[in-house]
Amino acid sequence: MSRQPSARPEDDDAAGETESPPETDATGAARHVTRKAGELSPRSMIAAFAVPWIMVLAVLGAAIGGGFLDRWLNTTPWLTIALIVLGVLGGGLQAYRSIMKALRGK
């Protein structure tokens, strides 16, 4: 259900709505969706909700892997610390990439 453009372009801008690229429904048919300015698409919202999980899993995986390697190589706690730092940096980079992709995909 998209809005018909008015005769005056300033009326369309005043409402704050923009025509987004076509999305597909469950059958694969393209449909146009009108979104308010700044509104995220469902795909962008899913990507935004994934960001905290990216950070947590990167750090958790690094901590578990570092603990295992420290016990095996008898280097406690140095590999755990190093891998946690790498996990934070890697998780932060991936979170940044996901956020930027979500913002571009509006």
Secondary structure, DSSP 8 states (H G I E B T S, - for coil): ------SSHHHHHHHTEEE---EE-TTS-EE--EEETT---HHHHHHHHHHHHHHHHHHHHHHHHHHHHHHHHT-TTHHHHHHHHHHHHHHHHHHHHHHHHHHHT-
